[in-house]
C-alpha cells in the first residue's frame, strides 16, 4: 500500500492466508475466497476457527510491523494537547 505505512493490501493478505491454508489444510478450499479477506474471515468464523486458525496461524502479523511515521507523531500531538480525544492507527 501507499506510503507512509507501506502495508500489504487486503487482497495480498487474503491471498497469503488462503494459499497457506490450502497448502497446509484444505487443498479443496473454495478458490472464490482467495482474493476476498472478508469472505475468507467469514469462512473461518463459520467453522468456529476464526481465532485459532485464521488469526493465530494464517495472518502474517510480521507484515504489519512498521516503524512509526509522521502521521503517528501528529496523532500523538493531538492526543497530548487534547485536540483529539482518541486516535486509531493501522500500524
PDB file of N, CA, C and O in Angstrom:
ATOM      1  N   UNK A   1       0.841  -1.173   0.000  1.00  0.00           N
ATOM      2  CA  UNK A   1       0.000   0.000   0.000  1.00  0.00           C
ATOM      3  C   UNK A   1       0.888   1.239   0.000  1.00  0.00           C
ATOM      4  O   UNK A   1       2.113   1.153   0.079  1.00  0.00           O
ATOM      5  N   UNK A   2       0.249   2.360  -0.088  1.00  0.00           N
ATOM      6  CA  UNK A   2       0.963   3.620  -0.218  1.00  0.00           C
ATOM      7  C   UNK A   2       1.732   3.995   1.043  1.00  0.00           C
ATOM      8  O   UNK A   2       1.452   3.521   2.143  1.00  0.00           O
ATOM      9  N   UNK A   3       2.707   4.861   0.833  1.00  0.00           N
ATOM     10  CA  UNK A   3       3.457   5.425   1.953  1.00  0.00           C
ATOM     11  C   UNK A   3       2.485   6.270   2.789  1.00  0.00           C
ATOM     12  O   UNK A   3       1.496   6.740   2.227  1.00  0.00           O
ATOM     13  N   UNK A   4       2.687   6.481   4.024  1.00  0.00           N
ATOM     14  CA  UNK A   4       3.915   6.122   4.722  1.00  0.00           C
ATOM     15  C   UNK A   4       3.888   4.735   5.332  1.00  0.00           C
ATOM     16  O   UNK A   4       4.936   4.252   5.762  1.00  0.00           O
ATOM     17  N   UNK A   5       2.746   4.069   5.393  1.00  0.00           N
ATOM     18  CA  UNK A   5       2.702   2.777   6.087  1.00  0.00           C
ATOM     19  C   UNK A   5       3.256   1.635   5.254  1.00  0.00           C
ATOM     20  O   UNK A   5       3.893   0.732   5.795  1.00  0.00           O
ATOM     21  N   UNK A   6       3.027   1.657   3.951  1.00  0.00           N
ATOM     22  CA  UNK A   6       3.502   0.598   3.056  1.00  0.00           C
ATOM     23  C   UNK A   6       3.046  -0.795   3.489  1.00  0.00           C
ATOM     24  O   UNK A   6       3.775  -1.774   3.323  1.00  0.00           O
ATOM     25  N   UNK A   7       1.847  -0.875   4.040  1.00  0.00           N
ATOM     26  CA  UNK A   7       1.302  -2.169   4.463  1.00  0.00           C
ATOM     27  C   UNK A   7       0.809  -2.953   3.265  1.00  0.00           C
ATOM     28  O   UNK A   7       0.470  -2.360   2.241  1.00  0.00           O
ATOM     29  N   UNK A   8       0.762  -4.281   3.366  1.00  0.00           N
ATOM     30  CA  UNK A   8       0.212  -5.079   2.272  1.00  0.00           C
ATOM     31  C   UNK A   8      -1.288  -4.835   2.139  1.00  0.00           C
ATOM     32  O   UNK A   8      -1.963  -4.532   3.123  1.00  0.00           O
ATOM     33  N   UNK A   9      -1.797  -4.967   0.939  1.00  0.00           N
ATOM     34  CA  UNK A   9      -3.227  -4.767   0.699  1.00  0.00           C
ATOM     35  C   UNK A   9      -4.035  -5.914   1.298  1.00  0.00           C
ATOM     36  O   UNK A   9      -3.502  -6.988   1.578  1.00  0.00           O
ATOM     37  N   UNK A  10      -5.315  -5.669   1.486  1.00  0.00           N
ATOM     38  CA  UNK A  10      -6.210  -6.716   1.987  1.00  0.00           C
ATOM     39  C   UNK A  10      -6.195  -7.908   1.028  1.00  0.00           C
ATOM     40  O   UNK A  10      -6.241  -9.059   1.464  1.00  0.00           O
ATOM     41  N   UNK A  11      -6.132  -7.635  -0.259  1.00  0.00           N
ATOM     42  CA  UNK A  11      -6.098  -8.719  -1.241  1.00  0.00           C
ATOM     43  C   UNK A  11      -4.830  -9.559  -1.078  1.00  0.00           C
ATOM     44  O   UNK A  11      -4.888 -10.788  -1.126  1.00  0.00           O
ATOM     45  N   UNK A  12      -3.689  -8.903  -0.886  1.00  0.00           N
ATOM     46  CA  UNK A  12      -2.432  -9.638  -0.717  1.00  0.00           C
ATOM     47  C   UNK A  12      -2.470 -10.488   0.550  1.00  0.00           C
ATOM     48  O   UNK A  12      -1.988 -11.621   0.552  1.00  0.00           O
ATOM     49  N   UNK A  13      -3.035  -9.951   1.620  1.00  0.00           N
ATOM     50  CA  UNK A  13      -3.152 -10.717   2.866  1.00  0.00           C
ATOM     51  C   UNK A  13      -4.083 -11.913   2.655  1.00  0.00           C
ATOM     52  O   UNK A  13      -3.779 -13.023   3.092  1.00  0.00           O
ATOM     53  N   UNK A  14      -5.213 -11.685   1.987  1.00  0.00           N
ATOM     54  CA  UNK A  14      -6.156 -12.780   1.716  1.00  0.00           C
ATOM     55  C   UNK A  14      -5.472 -13.885   0.911  1.00  0.00           C
ATOM     56  O   UNK A  14      -5.601 -15.064   1.240  1.00  0.00           O
ATOM     57  N   UNK A  15      -4.753 -13.508  -0.133  1.00  0.00           N
ATOM     58  CA  UNK A  15      -4.069 -14.495  -0.970  1.00  0.00           C
ATOM     59  C   UNK A  15      -3.034 -15.278  -0.163  1.00  0.00           C
ATOM     60  O   UNK A  15      -2.929 -16.497  -0.300  1.00  0.00           O
ATOM     61  N   UNK A  16      -2.279 -14.581   0.669  1.00  0.00           N
ATOM     62  CA  UNK A  16      -1.266 -15.224   1.504  1.00  0.00           C
ATOM     63  C   UNK A  16      -1.911 -16.222   2.455  1.00  0.00           C
ATOM     64  O   UNK A  16      -1.461 -17.363   2.560  1.00  0.00           O
ATOM     65  N   UNK A  17      -2.968 -15.794   3.152  1.00  0.00           N
ATOM     66  CA  UNK A  17      -3.659 -16.668   4.107  1.00  0.00           C
ATOM     67  C   UNK A  17      -4.283 -17.866   3.397  1.00  0.00           C
ATOM     68  O   UNK A  17      -4.161 -19.003   3.851  1.00  0.00           O
ATOM     69  N   UNK A  18      -4.946 -17.597   2.288  1.00  0.00           N
ATOM     70  CA  UNK A  18      -5.613 -18.661   1.533  1.00  0.00           C
ATOM     71  C   UNK A  18      -4.603 -19.701   1.051  1.00  0.00           C
ATOM     72  O   UNK A  18      -4.806 -20.904   1.217  1.00  0.00           O
ATOM     73  N   UNK A  19      -3.515 -19.221   0.455  1.00  0.00           N
ATOM     74  CA  UNK A  19      -2.513 -20.144  -0.089  1.00  0.00           C
ATOM     75  C   UNK A  19      -1.911 -21.020   1.008  1.00  0.00           C
ATOM     76  O   UNK A  19      -1.708 -22.218   0.812  1.00  0.00           O
ATOM     77  N   UNK A  20      -1.629 -20.421   2.156  1.00  0.00           N
ATOM     78  CA  UNK A  20      -1.078 -21.185   3.271  1.00  0.00           C
ATOM     79  C   UNK A  20      -2.087 -22.220   3.762  1.00  0.00           C
ATOM     80  O   UNK A  20      -1.727 -23.374   3.994  1.00  0.00           O
ATOM     81  N   UNK A  21      -3.335 -21.820   3.919  1.00  0.00           N
ATOM     82  CA  UNK A  21      -4.381 -22.730   4.393  1.00  0.00           C
ATOM     83  C   UNK A  21      -4.591 -23.878   3.402  1.00  0.00           C
ATOM     84  O   UNK A  21      -4.699 -25.041   3.790  1.00  0.00           O
ATOM     85  N   UNK A  22      -4.646 -23.530   2.131  1.00  0.00           N
ATOM     86  CA  UNK A  22      -4.869 -24.552   1.106  1.00  0.00           C
ATOM     87  C   UNK A  22      -3.717 -25.558   1.080  1.00  0.00           C
ATOM     88  O   UNK A  22      -3.943 -26.761   0.950  1.00  0.00           O
ATOM     89  N   UNK A  23      -2.505 -25.072   1.202  1.00  0.00           N
ATOM     90  CA  UNK A  23      -1.324 -25.945   1.189  1.00  0.00           C
ATOM     91  C   UNK A  23      -1.262 -26.835   2.427  1.00  0.00           C
ATOM     92  O   UNK A  23      -0.945 -28.020   2.329  1.00  0.00           O
ATOM     93  N   UNK A  24      -1.565 -26.263   3.592  1.00  0.00           N
ATOM     94  CA  UNK A  24      -1.407 -26.991   4.849  1.00  0.00           C
ATOM     95  C   UNK A  24      -2.621 -27.814   5.267  1.00  0.00           C
ATOM     96  O   UNK A  24      -2.474 -28.835   5.939  1.00  0.00           O
ATOM     97  N   UNK A  25      -3.835 -27.373   4.870  1.00  0.00           N
ATOM     98  CA  UNK A  25      -5.016 -27.998   5.458  1.00  0.00           C
ATOM     99  C   UNK A  25      -6.106 -28.452   4.499  1.00  0.00           C
ATOM    100  O   UNK A  25      -6.660 -29.539   4.657  1.00  0.00           O
ATOM    101  N   UNK A  26      -6.417 -27.622   3.503  1.00  0.00           N
ATOM    102  CA  UNK A  26      -7.589 -27.925   2.687  1.00  0.00           C
ATOM    103  C   UNK A  26      -7.328 -27.610   1.216  1.00  0.00           C
ATOM    104  O   UNK A  26      -7.643 -26.511   0.759  1.00  0.00           O
ATOM    105  N   UNK A  27      -6.760 -28.554   0.471  1.00  0.00           N
ATOM    106  CA  UNK A  27      -6.477 -28.304  -0.944  1.00  0.00           C
ATOM    107  C   UNK A  27      -7.719 -28.056  -1.784  1.00  0.00           C
ATOM    108  O   UNK A  27      -7.619 -27.569  -2.910  1.00  0.00           O
ATOM    109  N   UNK A  28      -8.891 -28.387  -1.247  1.00  0.00           N
ATOM    110  CA  UNK A  28     -10.142 -28.194  -1.985  1.00  0.00           C
ATOM    111  C   UNK A  28     -10.899 -26.945  -1.550  1.00  0.00           C
ATOM    112  O   UNK A  28     -12.066 -26.779  -1.903  1.00  0.00           O
ATOM    113  N   UNK A  29     -10.254 -26.068  -0.790  1.00  0.00           N
ATOM    114  CA  UNK A  29     -10.897 -24.843  -0.328  1.00  0.00           C
ATOM    115  C   UNK A  29     -11.371 -24.024  -1.533  1.00  0.00           C
ATOM    116  O   UNK A  29     -10.680 -23.949  -2.550  1.00  0.00           O
ATOM    117  N   UNK A  30     -12.536 -23.421  -1.414  1.00  0.00           N
ATOM    118  CA  UNK A  30     -13.165 -22.657  -2.490  1.00  0.00           C
ATOM    119  C   UNK A  30     -12.263 -21.532  -2.994  1.00  0.00           C
ATOM    120  O   UNK A  30     -11.941 -20.620  -2.233  1.00  0.00           O
ATOM    121  N   UNK A  31     -11.857 -21.579  -4.240  1.00  0.00           N
ATOM    122  CA  UNK A  31     -10.974 -20.577  -4.833  1.00  0.00           C
ATOM    123  C   UNK A  31     -11.580 -19.175  -4.819  1.00  0.00           C
ATOM    124  O   UNK A  31     -10.846 -18.189  -4.890  1.00  0.00           O
ATOM    125  N   UNK A  32     -12.884 -19.073  -4.729  1.00  0.00           N
ATOM    126  CA  UNK A  32     -13.530 -17.757  -4.690  1.00  0.00           C
ATOM    127  C   UNK A  32     -13.135 -16.966  -3.444  1.00  0.00           C
ATOM    128  O   UNK A  32     -13.298 -15.747  -3.411  1.00  0.00           O
ATOM    129  N   UNK A  33     -12.619 -17.644  -2.426  1.00  0.00           N
ATOM    130  CA  UNK A  33     -12.211 -16.976  -1.187  1.00  0.00           C
ATOM    131  C   UNK A  33     -10.821 -16.361  -1.290  1.00  0.00           C
ATOM    132  O   UNK A  33     -10.447 -15.563  -0.431  1.00  0.00           O
ATOM    133  N   UNK A  34     -10.062 -16.702  -2.293  1.00  0.00           N
ATOM    134  CA  UNK A  34      -8.642 -16.344  -2.341  1.00  0.00           C
ATOM    135  C   UNK A  34      -8.371 -14.844  -2.333  1.00  0.00           C
ATOM    136  O   UNK A  34      -7.387 -14.414  -1.731  1.00  0.00           O
ATOM    137  N   UNK A  35      -9.191 -14.048  -2.965  1.00  0.00           N
ATOM    138  CA  UNK A  35      -8.903 -12.617  -3.080  1.00  0.00           C
ATOM    139  C   UNK A  35      -9.791 -11.755  -2.191  1.00  0.00           C
ATOM    140  O   UNK A  35      -9.730 -10.528  -2.281  1.00  0.00           O
ATOM    141  N   UNK A  36     -10.612 -12.356  -1.339  1.00  0.00           N
ATOM    142  CA  UNK A  36     -11.586 -11.608  -0.539  1.00  0.00           C
ATOM    143  C   UNK A  36     -11.342 -11.857   0.950  1.00  0.00           C
ATOM    144  O   UNK A  36     -11.776 -12.872   1.494  1.00  0.00           O
ATOM    145  N   UNK A  37     -10.652 -10.935   1.600  1.00  0.00           N
ATOM    146  CA  UNK A  37     -10.282 -11.107   3.000  1.00  0.00           C
ATOM    147  C   UNK A  37     -11.505 -11.249   3.894  1.00  0.00           C
ATOM    148  O   UNK A  37     -11.508 -12.065   4.815  1.00  0.00           O
ATOM    149  N   UNK A  38     -12.537 -10.465   3.632  1.00  0.00           N
ATOM    150  CA  UNK A  38     -13.746 -10.542   4.453  1.00  0.00           C
ATOM    151  C   UNK A  38     -14.427 -11.897   4.298  1.00  0.00           C
ATOM    152  O   UNK A  38     -14.834 -12.503   5.289  1.00  0.00           O
ATOM    153  N   UNK A  39     -14.553 -12.370   3.072  1.00  0.00           N
ATOM    154  CA  UNK A  39     -15.175 -13.680   2.839  1.00  0.00           C
ATOM    155  C   UNK A  39     -14.348 -14.795   3.467  1.00  0.00           C
ATOM    156  O   UNK A  39     -14.893 -15.763   3.997  1.00  0.00           O
ATOM    157  N   UNK A  40     -13.040 -14.652   3.403  1.00  0.00           N
ATOM    158  CA  UNK A  40     -12.163 -15.666   3.994  1.00  0.00           C
ATOM    159  C   UNK A  40     -12.339 -15.693   5.516  1.00  0.00           C
ATOM    160  O   UNK A  40     -12.423 -16.764   6.116  1.00  0.00           O
ATOM    161  N   UNK A  41     -12.395 -14.518   6.131  1.00  0.00           N
ATOM    162  CA  UNK A  41     -12.623 -14.448   7.581  1.00  0.00           C
ATOM    163  C   UNK A  41     -13.988 -15.036   7.937  1.00  0.00           C
ATOM    164  O   UNK A  41     -14.110 -15.757   8.927  1.00  0.00           O
ATOM    165  N   UNK A  42     -15.006 -14.736   7.144  1.00  0.00           N
ATOM    166  CA  UNK A  42     -16.341 -15.297   7.391  1.00  0.00           C
ATOM    167  C   UNK A  42     -16.336 -16.820   7.265  1.00  0.00           C
ATOM    168  O   UNK A  42     -17.040 -17.511   8.002  1.00  0.00           O
ATOM    169  N   UNK A  43     -15.544 -17.337   6.335  1.00  0.00           N
ATOM    170  CA  UNK A  43     -15.415 -18.790   6.162  1.00  0.00           C
ATOM    171  C   UNK A  43     -14.905 -19.423   7.462  1.00  0.00           C
ATOM    172  O   UNK A  43     -15.458 -20.417   7.933  1.00  0.00           O
ATOM    173  N   UNK A  44     -13.856 -18.847   8.029  1.00  0.00           N
ATOM    174  CA  UNK A  44     -13.304 -19.390   9.269  1.00  0.00           C
ATOM    175  C   UNK A  44     -14.227 -19.154  10.455  1.00  0.00           C
ATOM    176  O   UNK A  44     -14.289 -19.984  11.362  1.00  0.00           O
ATOM    177  N   UNK A  45     -14.938 -18.048  10.462  1.00  0.00           N
ATOM    178  CA  UNK A  45     -15.923 -17.805  11.529  1.00  0.00           C
ATOM    179  C   UNK A  45     -17.001 -18.879  11.478  1.00  0.00           C
ATOM    180  O   UNK A  45     -17.445 -19.367  12.517  1.00  0.00           O
ATOM    181  N   UNK A  46     -17.422 -19.247  10.276  1.00  0.00           N
ATOM    182  CA  UNK A  46     -18.425 -20.292  10.116  1.00  0.00           C
ATOM    183  C   UNK A  46     -17.949 -21.657  10.580  1.00  0.00           C
ATOM    184  O   UNK A  46     -18.750 -22.509  10.966  1.00  0.00           O
ATOM    185  N   UNK A  47     -16.641 -21.858  10.538  1.00  0.00           N
ATOM    186  CA  UNK A  47     -16.053 -23.122  11.005  1.00  0.00           C
ATOM    187  C   UNK A  47     -15.664 -23.061  12.482  1.00  0.00           C
ATOM    188  O   UNK A  47     -15.112 -24.017  13.027  1.00  0.00           O
ATOM    189  N   UNK A  48     -15.956 -21.932  13.120  1.00  0.00           N
ATOM    190  CA  UNK A  48     -15.551 -21.683  14.514  1.00  0.00           C
ATOM    191  C   UNK A  48     -14.041 -21.771  14.694  1.00  0.00           C
ATOM    192  O   UNK A  48     -13.557 -22.216  15.735  1.00  0.00           O
ATOM    193  N   UNK A  49     -13.301 -21.343  13.675  1.00  0.00           N
ATOM    194  CA  UNK A  49     -11.835 -21.355  13.742  1.00  0.00           C
ATOM    195  C   UNK A  49     -11.257 -19.986  13.388  1.00  0.00           C
ATOM    196  O   UNK A  49     -10.090 -19.883  13.011  1.00  0.00           O
ATOM    197  N   UNK A  50     -12.063 -18.944  13.507  1.00  0.00           N
ATOM    198  CA  UNK A  50     -11.579 -17.608  13.162  1.00  0.00           C
ATOM    199  C   UNK A  50     -10.336 -17.250  13.978  1.00  0.00           C
ATOM    200  O   UNK A  50      -9.332 -16.804  13.424  1.00  0.00           O
ATOM    201  N   UNK A  51     -10.407 -17.445  15.283  1.00  0.00           N
ATOM    202  CA  UNK A  51      -9.274 -17.089  16.147  1.00  0.00           C
ATOM    203  C   UNK A  51      -8.154 -18.132  16.060  1.00  0.00           C
ATOM    204  O   UNK A  51      -6.995 -17.789  15.827  1.00  0.00           O
ATOM    205  N   UNK A  52      -8.508 -19.395  16.249  1.00  0.00           N
ATOM    206  CA  UNK A  52      -7.492 -20.439  16.374  1.00  0.00           C
ATOM    207  C   UNK A  52      -6.722 -20.719  15.080  1.00  0.00           C
ATOM    208  O   UNK A  52      -5.533 -21.034  15.128  1.00  0.00           O
ATOM    209  N   UNK A  53      -7.371 -20.611  13.954  1.00  0.00           N
ATOM    210  CA  UNK A  53      -6.699 -20.905  12.685  1.00  0.00           C
ATOM    211  C   UNK A  53      -6.360 -19.619  11.934  1.00  0.00           C
ATOM    212  O   UNK A  53      -5.198 -19.353  11.626  1.00  0.00           O
ATOM    213  N   UNK A  54      -7.386 -18.832  11.647  1.00  0.00           N
ATOM    214  CA  UNK A  54      -7.176 -17.651  10.807  1.00  0.00           C
ATOM    215  C   UNK A  54      -6.295 -16.606  11.496  1.00  0.00           C
ATOM    216  O   UNK A  54      -5.244 -16.242  10.968  1.00  0.00           O
ATOM    217  N   UNK A  55      -6.710 -16.124  12.660  1.00  0.00           N
ATOM    218  CA  UNK A  55      -5.988 -15.038  13.337  1.00  0.00           C
ATOM    219  C   UNK A  55      -4.658 -15.499  13.922  1.00  0.00           C
ATOM    220  O   UNK A  55      -3.641 -14.823  13.768  1.00  0.00           O
ATOM    221  N   UNK A  56      -4.666 -16.644  14.589  1.00  0.00           N
ATOM    222  CA  UNK A  56      -3.448 -17.074  15.278  1.00  0.00           C
ATOM    223  C   UNK A  56      -2.451 -17.828  14.402  1.00  0.00           C
ATOM    224  O   UNK A  56      -1.278 -17.926  14.762  1.00  0.00           O
ATOM    225  N   UNK A  57      -2.885 -18.359  13.273  1.00  0.00           N
ATOM    226  CA  UNK A  57      -1.971 -19.168  12.463  1.00  0.00           C
ATOM    227  C   UNK A  57      -1.742 -18.615  11.046  1.00  0.00           C
ATOM    228  O   UNK A  57      -0.616 -18.639  10.549  1.00  0.00           O
ATOM    229  N   UNK A  58      -2.790 -18.125  10.407  1.00  0.00           N
ATOM    230  CA  UNK A  58      -2.655 -17.761   8.997  1.00  0.00           C
ATOM    231  C   UNK A  58      -2.269 -16.308   8.738  1.00  0.00           C
ATOM    232  O   UNK A  58      -1.514 -16.033   7.805  1.00  0.00           O
ATOM    233  N   UNK A  59      -2.765 -15.386   9.534  1.00  0.00           N
ATOM    234  CA  UNK A  59      -2.476 -13.968   9.295  1.00  0.00           C
ATOM    235  C   UNK A  59      -0.979 -13.725   9.507  1.00  0.00           C
ATOM    236  O   UNK A  59      -0.440 -14.067  10.560  1.00  0.00           O
ATOM    237  N   UNK A  60      -0.302 -13.133   8.507  1.00  0.00           N
ATOM    238  CA  UNK A  60       1.147 -12.887   8.623  1.00  0.00           C
ATOM    239  C   UNK A  60       1.416 -11.594   9.420  1.00  0.00           C
ATOM    240  O   UNK A  60       1.713 -10.550   8.839  1.00  0.00           O
ATOM    241  N   UNK A  61       1.309 -11.679  10.730  1.00  0.00           N
ATOM    242  CA  UNK A  61       1.438 -10.500  11.588  1.00  0.00           C
ATOM    243  C   UNK A  61       2.730  -9.725  11.388  1.00  0.00           C
ATOM    244  O   UNK A  61       2.687  -8.497  11.456  1.00  0.00           O
ATOM    245  N   UNK A  62       3.870 -10.348  11.146  1.00  0.00           N
ATOM    246  CA  UNK A  62       5.095  -9.556  10.933  1.00  0.00           C
ATOM    247  C   UNK A  62       4.986  -8.575   9.757  1.00  0.00           C
ATOM    248  O   UNK A  62       5.683  -7.561   9.737  1.00  0.00           O
ATOM    249  N   UNK A  63       4.125  -8.867   8.786  1.00  0.00           N
ATOM    250  CA  UNK A  63       3.949  -7.962   7.649  1.00  0.00           C
ATOM    251  C   UNK A  63       3.326  -6.630   8.059  1.00  0.00           C
ATOM    252  O   UNK A  63       3.356  -5.670   7.288  1.00  0.00           O
ATOM    253  N   UNK A  64       2.766  -6.564   9.259  1.00  0.00           N
ATOM    254  CA  UNK A  64       2.115  -5.340   9.724  1.00  0.00           C
ATOM    255  C   UNK A  64       3.004  -4.503  10.634  1.00  0.00           C
ATOM    256  O   UNK A  64       2.597  -3.424  11.066  1.00  0.00           O
ATOM    257  N   UNK A  65       4.192  -4.972  10.928  1.00  0.00           N
ATOM    258  CA  UNK A  65       5.088  -4.240  11.818  1.00  0.00           C
ATOM    259  C   UNK A  65       5.882  -3.230  10.996  1.00  0.00           C
ATOM    260  O   UNK A  65       6.640  -3.591  10.095  1.00  0.00           O
ATOM    261  N   UNK A  66       5.691  -1.972  11.326  1.00  0.00           N
ATOM    262  CA  UNK A  66       6.394  -0.889  10.649  1.00  0.00           C
ATOM    263  C   UNK A  66       6.790   0.156  11.684  1.00  0.00           C
ATOM    264  O   UNK A  66       6.138   0.274  12.721  1.00  0.00           O
ATOM    265  N   UNK A  67       7.847   0.915  11.417  1.00  0.00           N
ATOM    266  CA  UNK A  67       8.208   1.986  12.351  1.00  0.00           C
ATOM    267  C   UNK A  67       7.162   3.101  12.317  1.00  0.00           C
ATOM    268  O   UNK A  67       6.437   3.267  11.336  1.00  0.00           O
ATOM    269  N   UNK A  68       7.106   3.847  13.398  1.00  0.00           N
ATOM    270  CA  UNK A  68       6.195   4.992  13.460  1.00  0.00           C
ATOM    271  C   UNK A  68       6.568   5.989  12.363  1.00  0.00           C
ATOM    272  O   UNK A  68       7.727   6.084  11.959  1.00  0.00           O
ATOM    273  N   UNK A  69       5.561   6.733  11.890  1.00  0.00           N
ATOM    274  CA  UNK A  69       5.811   7.731  10.853  1.00  0.00           C
ATOM    275  C   UNK A  69       5.296   9.096  11.318  1.00  0.00           C
ATOM    276  O   UNK A  69       4.817   9.225  12.445  1.00  0.00           O
ATOM    277  N   UNK A  70       5.391  10.102  10.467  1.00  0.00           N
ATOM    278  CA  UNK A  70       4.983  11.457  10.857  1.00  0.00           C
ATOM    279  C   UNK A  70       3.501  11.536  11.189  1.00  0.00           C
ATOM    280  O   UNK A  70       3.094  12.380  11.988  1.00  0.00           O
ATOM    281  N   UNK A  71       2.696  10.684  10.599  1.00  0.00           N
ATOM    282  CA  UNK A  71       1.270  10.645  10.925  1.00  0.00           C
ATOM    283  C   UNK A  71       1.050  10.230  12.373  1.00  0.00           C
ATOM    284  O   UNK A  71       0.181  10.768  13.060  1.00  0.00           O
ATOM    285  N   UNK A  72       1.847   9.267  12.831  1.00  0.00           N
ATOM    286  CA  UNK A  72       1.754   8.851  14.232  1.00  0.00           C
ATOM    287  C   UNK A  72       2.151   9.994  15.164  1.00  0.00           C
ATOM    288  O   UNK A  72       1.520  10.203  16.200  1.00  0.00           O
ATOM    289  N   UNK A  73       3.192  10.730  14.794  1.00  0.00           N
ATOM    290  CA  UNK A  73       3.628  11.865  15.615  1.00  0.00           C
ATOM    291  C   UNK A  73       2.529  12.921  15.683  1.00  0.00           C
ATOM    292  O   UNK A  73       2.290  13.505  16.740  1.00  0.00           O
ATOM    293  N   UNK A  74       1.863  13.164  14.564  1.00  0.00           N
ATOM    294  CA  UNK A  74       0.777  14.146  14.559  1.00  0.00           C
ATOM    295  C   UNK A  74      -0.374  13.699  15.460  1.00  0.00           C
ATOM    296  O   UNK A  74      -0.932  14.502  16.207  1.00  0.00           O
ATOM    297  N   UNK A  75      -0.722  12.422  15.385  1.00  0.00           N
ATOM    298  CA  UNK A  75      -1.787  11.896  16.251  1.00  0.00           C
ATOM    299  C   UNK A  75      -1.389  12.036  17.716  1.00  0.00           C
ATOM    300  O   UNK A  75      -2.210  12.408  18.554  1.00  0.00           O
ATOM    301  N   UNK A  76      -0.127  11.738  18.023  1.00  0.00           N
ATOM    302  CA  UNK A  76       0.349  11.884  19.402  1.00  0.00           C
ATOM    303  C   UNK A  76       0.243  13.333  19.864  1.00  0.00           C
ATOM    304  O   UNK A  76      -0.155  13.596  20.998  1.00  0.00           O
ATOM    305  N   UNK A  77       0.600  14.275  18.986  1.00  0.00           N
ATOM    306  CA  UNK A  77       0.480  15.693  19.338  1.00  0.00           C
ATOM    307  C   UNK A  77      -0.968  16.066  19.640  1.00  0.00           C
ATOM    308  O   UNK A  77      -1.237  16.769  20.614  1.00  0.00           O
ATOM    309  N   UNK A  78      -1.886  15.606  18.823  1.00  0.00           N
ATOM    310  CA  UNK A  78      -3.312  15.891  19.049  1.00  0.00           C
ATOM    311  C   UNK A  78      -3.779  15.321  20.382  1.00  0.00           C
ATOM    312  O   UNK A  78      -4.548  15.958  21.102  1.00  0.00           O
ATOM    313  N   UNK A  79      -3.314  14.122  20.706  1.00  0.00           N
ATOM    314  CA  UNK A  79      -3.719  13.493  21.965  1.00  0.00           C
ATOM    315  C   UNK A  79      -3.116  14.212  23.173  1.00  0.00           C
ATOM    316  O   UNK A  79      -3.797  14.426  24.176  1.00  0.00           O
ATOM    317  N   UNK A  80      -1.845  14.580  23.074  1.00  0.00           N
ATOM    318  CA  UNK A  80      -1.173  15.257  24.183  1.00  0.00           C
ATOM    319  C   UNK A  80      -1.799  16.613  24.471  1.00  0.00           C
ATOM    320  O   UNK A  80      -1.962  17.000  25.629  1.00  0.00           O
ATOM    321  N   UNK A  81      -2.149  17.333  23.404  1.00  0.00           N
ATOM    322  CA  UNK A  81      -2.732  18.674  23.576  1.00  0.00           C
ATOM    323  C   UNK A  81      -4.245  18.636  23.765  1.00  0.00           C
ATOM    324  O   UNK A  81      -4.894  19.672  23.908  1.00  0.00           O
ATOM    325  N   UNK A  82      -4.785  17.438  23.762  1.00  0.00           N
ATOM    326  CA  UNK A  82      -6.230  17.218  23.909  1.00  0.00           C
ATOM    327  C   UNK A  82      -7.054  17.832  22.772  1.00  0.00           C
ATOM    328  O   UNK A  82      -8.233  18.143  22.944  1.00  0.00           O
ATOM    329  N   UNK A  83      -6.418  18.000  21.614  1.00  0.00           N
ATOM    330  CA  UNK A  83      -7.142  18.436  20.427  1.00  0.00           C
ATOM    331  C   UNK A  83      -7.988  17.277  19.891  1.00  0.00           C
ATOM    332  O   UNK A  83      -8.949  17.487  19.151  1.00  0.00           O
ATOM    333  N   UNK A  84      -7.620  16.069  20.272  1.00  0.00           N
ATOM    334  CA  UNK A  84      -8.388  14.868  19.941  1.00  0.00           C
ATOM    335  C   UNK A  84      -8.568  14.046  21.193  1.00  0.00           C
ATOM    336  O   UNK A  84      -7.707  14.044  22.074  1.00  0.00           O
ATOM    337  N   UNK A  85      -9.685  13.348  21.276  1.00  0.00           N
ATOM    338  CA  UNK A  85      -9.984  12.524  22.439  1.00  0.00           C
ATOM    339  C   UNK A  85      -9.387  11.133  22.295  1.00  0.00           C
ATOM    340  O   UNK A  85      -9.008  10.513  23.289  1.00  0.00           O
ATOM    341  N   UNK A  86      -9.301  10.641  21.071  1.00  0.00           N
ATOM    342  CA  UNK A  86      -8.792   9.294  20.821  1.00  0.00           C
ATOM    343  C   UNK A  86      -8.119   9.260  19.456  1.00  0.00           C
ATOM    344  O   UNK A  86      -8.389  10.108  18.606  1.00  0.00           O
ATOM    345  N   UNK A  87      -7.251   8.290  19.248  1.00  0.00           N
ATOM    346  CA  UNK A  87      -6.591   8.118  17.974  1.00  0.00           C
ATOM    347  C   UNK A  87      -6.488   6.653  17.616  1.00  0.00           C
ATOM    348  O   UNK A  87      -6.314   5.799  18.484  1.00  0.00           O
ATOM    349  N   UNK A  88      -6.596   6.370  16.334  1.00  0.00           N
ATOM    350  CA  UNK A  88      -6.509   4.989  15.856  1.00  0.00           C
ATOM    351  C   UNK A  88      -5.496   4.937  14.726  1.00  0.00           C
ATOM    352  O   UNK A  88      -5.460   5.819  13.868  1.00  0.00           O
ATOM    353  N   UNK A  89      -4.671   3.895  14.731  1.00  0.00           N
ATOM    354  CA  UNK A  89      -3.693   3.710  13.674  1.00  0.00           C
ATOM    355  C   UNK A  89      -3.752   2.270  13.182  1.00  0.00           C
ATOM    356  O   UNK A  89      -4.041   1.354  13.952  1.00  0.00           O
ATOM    357  N   UNK A  90      -3.481   2.080  11.914  1.00  0.00           N
ATOM    358  CA  UNK A  90      -3.482   0.721  11.370  1.00  0.00           C
ATOM    359  C   UNK A  90      -2.158   0.027  11.599  1.00  0.00           C
ATOM    360  O   UNK A  90      -2.050  -1.170  11.335  1.00  0.00           O
ATOM    361  N   UNK A  91      -1.163   0.717  12.071  1.00  0.00           N
ATOM    362  CA  UNK A  91       0.112   0.065  12.381  1.00  0.00           C
ATOM    363  C   UNK A  91       0.635   0.623  13.638  1.00  0.00           C
ATOM    364  O   UNK A  91       1.705   0.219  14.095  1.00  0.00           O
TER     365      UNK A  91
END
